[in-house]
Amino acid sequence: MELMKYRDEYKEDVVNYFLTDEMTYFTGTPQENIALSQKNPQHHPILAFSQQKLVTFFVLDAGPQKADYTDENDALLLRSFSTDARFLRRGYAKEALRLLPDFVKTHFPAMKQIVLAVNKKNSAAKKLYYSVGFVDSGEEKMGPKGPPVSYTHLRAHETLS
């Protein structure tokens, strides 16, 4: 597997990326996020390819919203993490997250922490994040989806530097 920053040459891969309606309840689509990144240089879409197939997508956000989840200025907010529905339960998400710290060290060397928020109802995602070393900060925030939803903040257990 290889993690790559989005480039226009991957546009067709992104167009063909498939998420179910249930999946889009918990996460933004790659298309939405790439459109945002074209307006916001701190919003970095990342693609995970396995055997030339786009299997996982996420965003690393260096913008001010990370302050909702950490006091660390040199942090990235992991957002919109998903796996193409046709490639679920094959270990791609876990592998992408295992590669993430080294990717960040290479492409964002000033960053010291990765943080995220996960919907408390999304038990599969929480289990995945815990399995690769994210820890629960114990903080919660009301979320934007439908009726108030509580989010749990997670952070990488190790600093990146």
C-alpha positions as CSV (number, residue, x, y, z in Angstrom):
1,M,0.0,0.0,0.0
2,E,1.1,3.5,-0.7
3,L,-0.2,6.8,0.7
4,M,-0.2,9.8,-1.7
5,K,-1.3,13.4,-1.7
6,Y,-4.2,14.0,-4.1
7,R,-3.2,15.2,-7.6
8,D,-5.5,15.9,-10.5
9,E,-4.2,12.8,-12.3
10,Y,-6.2,10.7,-9.7
11,K,-9.5,12.5,-10.5
12,E,-11.0,9.4,-12.2
13,D,-10.0,7.2,-9.2
14,V,-11.8,9.6,-6.9
15,V,-14.9,9.8,-9.1
16,N,-15.1,5.9,-9.0
17,Y,-14.6,5.7,-5.3
18,F,-17.8,4.2,-3.7
19,L,-19.3,4.9,-0.3
20,T,-22.7,3.6,0.8
21,D,-25.4,6.0,2.1
22,E,-24.7,4.6,5.6
23,M,-21.0,5.4,5.3
24,T,-21.6,9.0,4.2
25,Y,-23.6,9.5,7.4
26,F,-20.3,9.3,9.3
27,T,-17.9,10.8,6.8
28,G,-17.5,13.3,3.9
29,T,-17.0,12.1,0.4
30,P,-13.6,12.3,-1.4
31,Q,-15.2,14.6,-4.0
32,E,-16.5,17.0,-1.3
33,N,-13.1,17.1,0.4
34,I,-11.1,17.6,-2.8
35,A,-13.4,20.6,-3.7
36,L,-12.7,22.0,-0.2
37,S,-9.0,21.5,-0.6
38,Q,-9.0,23.6,-3.7
39,K,-10.2,26.5,-1.6
40,N,-8.2,25.7,1.5
41,P,-4.5,25.0,1.3
42,Q,-4.5,23.6,4.8
43,H,-6.9,20.8,3.8
44,H,-4.8,17.9,2.4
45,P,-6.6,15.0,0.7
46,I,-4.7,11.7,1.0
47,L,-5.3,8.6,-1.1
48,A,-4.2,5.1,-0.2
49,F,-3.6,2.8,-3.2
50,S,-3.2,-0.9,-3.2
51,Q,-2.2,-2.6,-6.4
52,Q,-3.1,0.6,-8.4
53,K,-6.6,0.7,-6.8
54,L,-7.8,3.6,-4.6
55,V,-9.0,1.8,-1.5
56,T,-8.9,4.3,1.3
57,F,-9.3,8.1,1.5
58,F,-8.8,10.7,4.2
59,V,-7.9,14.3,4.9
60,L,-5.1,15.8,7.0
61,D,-6.3,19.2,8.1
62,A,-3.8,21.7,9.4
63,G,-6.3,24.4,9.8
64,P,-7.7,26.1,12.9
65,Q,-10.4,23.5,13.6
66,K,-7.8,21.2,15.1
67,A,-7.8,23.5,18.1
68,D,-11.2,21.9,19.0
69,Y,-9.3,18.6,19.7
70,T,-5.9,19.5,20.9
71,D,-3.8,22.3,22.4
72,E,-0.8,21.2,20.2
73,N,-0.3,23.9,17.5
74,D,1.8,21.4,15.4
75,A,-1.0,18.9,14.9
76,L,-3.0,17.5,12.0
77,L,-6.7,16.7,12.3
78,L,-7.6,13.4,10.6
79,R,-10.9,13.8,8.8
80,S,-13.3,12.0,6.5
81,F,-11.5,8.6,6.8
82,S,-13.1,6.0,4.7
83,T,-12.6,2.8,2.7
84,D,-14.2,2.2,-0.6
85,A,-17.2,0.0,0.1
86,R,-16.0,-2.6,-2.4
87,F,-12.8,-3.1,-0.4
88,L,-14.1,-3.3,3.2
89,R,-12.8,-5.8,5.7
90,R,-9.6,-6.5,3.9
91,G,-7.2,-4.6,6.2
92,Y,-6.8,-1.6,4.0
93,A,-8.0,1.0,6.6
94,K,-5.7,-0.5,9.3
95,E,-2.7,-0.5,6.9
96,A,-3.3,3.1,5.9
97,L,-3.4,4.1,9.5
98,R,-0.2,2.2,10.3
99,L,1.5,4.0,7.4
100,L,0.2,7.4,8.5
101,P,2.9,8.4,11.1
102,D,5.7,7.9,8.7
103,F,3.8,9.6,5.9
104,V,3.3,12.6,8.2
105,K,6.9,12.7,9.2
106,T,7.9,12.8,5.5
107,H,5.4,15.2,4.1
108,F,4.6,17.3,7.2
109,P,7.8,17.2,9.2
110,A,6.9,20.0,11.6
111,M,3.8,18.2,12.9
112,K,3.9,16.5,16.2
113,Q,0.5,15.0,16.7
114,I,-2.5,13.5,14.8
115,V,-5.9,13.9,16.3
116,L,-9.5,13.0,15.3
117,A,-13.0,12.9,16.4
118,V,-15.2,9.9,16.0
119,N,-18.9,9.6,16.3
120,K,-19.7,7.6,19.5
121,K,-22.2,5.5,17.5
122,N,-19.4,4.4,15.0
123,S,-18.1,1.5,17.1
124,A,-16.3,-0.1,14.1
125,A,-14.3,3.1,13.5
126,K,-13.5,3.5,17.2
127,K,-12.2,-0.1,17.4
128,L,-10.1,0.5,14.3
129,Y,-8.5,3.7,15.7
130,Y,-7.8,2.1,19.1
131,S,-6.2,-0.9,17.3
132,V,-3.5,1.3,15.7
133,G,-2.6,3.3,18.8
134,F,-5.1,6.2,19.1
135,V,-6.2,6.8,22.6
136,D,-9.4,8.4,24.0
137,S,-8.8,11.9,25.4
138,G,-11.9,11.6,27.5
139,E,-13.3,14.8,26.0
140,E,-16.6,14.9,24.1
141,K,-18.3,17.5,21.9
142,M,-21.8,17.8,20.4
143,G,-21.6,17.0,16.7
144,P,-23.2,18.4,13.6
145,K,-25.1,15.3,12.3
146,G,-28.8,15.3,12.9
147,P,-29.8,15.3,16.6
148,P,-26.9,16.2,18.8
149,V,-24.3,13.4,18.6
150,S,-21.5,13.1,21.0
151,Y,-18.0,12.8,19.6
152,T,-15.0,11.2,21.3
153,H,-11.7,12.9,20.7
154,L,-8.8,10.6,20.0
155,R,-5.1,11.4,19.6
156,A,-2.1,9.4,18.6
157,H,-0.5,8.0,21.7
158,E,3.0,9.0,20.5
159,T,4.2,12.3,19.3
160,L,5.5,12.3,15.7
161,S,8.8,14.1,16.3
